[in-house]
Amino acid sequence: MPKIYYDGEIKILDHGKWQEWIWPCGFKHREGEIPEEEQHLFYQRYNPQAGRITHRSSLGSLIELAQKRQRQEE
């Protein structure tokens, strides 16, 4: 059974060889010797494409947009 601590609203679980921080928004951070089954769960759900922002515009259209915004600011 992990030891539970609180740092403000952040819940800290001390599992002995590894610790886990849980924020109120649901973000989790783990540090230490994380068990293999925890690592497998993380990498099963890992989707590197989900966090990437892709621009589908051409360089010319991005330059035009920047110039248009500069003109509006003046």
Helices and strands as residue ranges (DSSP letters): E 3-7, E 10-14, E 18-22, E 28-32, H 36-45, H 59-73
